[in-house]
């Protein structure tokens, strides 16, 4: 763990971290306010577009803007919308992997924060949404359901990776789904976490987040299985780490201890150090408290040499997607893998003036190129759930 103000020397790394952590990403699918195709959405991000727009509400809110998925009518009930979003996106990820949903090895690991539950009376079980989607798709194995607030999508990937590394599973489809509902909008409005203006992650004048909805699922596969069937790799999940600061139901620990610990665990699992990191997808929620703790954490991890050669480039996507809660970690995992593929990160939508204490380079108005093959995805969830996923790009 790095606490100095200068960037450390790179660690000695094995020829390929995949030899130690053989978890391949062989399929990806997402549904966002910018669309559902992998390349369609990635292109929109690189062009600086946003899916945030005015969304009608019966209630008086701090902000009437949100980001909704096209072709998912708001006239449907939250349960129906959650079901369709989960079912269709999960199926897309499995198809992208060149697999059948009926493959008897496939273990679903599905995450959400509240899903449809805040707006639904008489929910028989909090994992019913996951079980219903899996049953509708004809998947043989029952799903594991993960709920760790805004880190749910990331923690689903963490759980899937551990199942594969332990030998318990060869094939998992992991990720998260969360729909926009009136209760969620009211809740964030009342908490004051919703911006009265717009989401501007890491901006000197940021004042809160904007809610969105979406889903993303990734197929995690053991290297043995992937090689046997000649699968294509989008990349490799080489390290995972999580930590909980247990400070508050909503506010993060301002010291950054928990974030630093989660990142340190992921890097240790990947047999890498902070100096090996090339790109970071930050949580970037736009709330002053969260952006401040990320600034502190990255300073502790990477030093203050933001313009020094080799400093990792940071980007964030919530200005484009809205804060998709339990889906955000999985959506952002895909953006890291696409960034590693193209060696390019999209600009941070809404960012005008980078906060003065942020230690690393962040693209503002145009995409930024970088070199290297190691990327991190960092999520900070309510209740202190902090998770880091380390990805290696495919050759």
Order of alpha helices (4+ residues) and beta strands (2+ residues): beta-alpha-beta-beta-alpha-beta-alpha-beta-alpha-beta-alpha-beta-alpha-beta-alpha-beta-alpha-beta-alpha-alpha-beta-beta-beta-beta
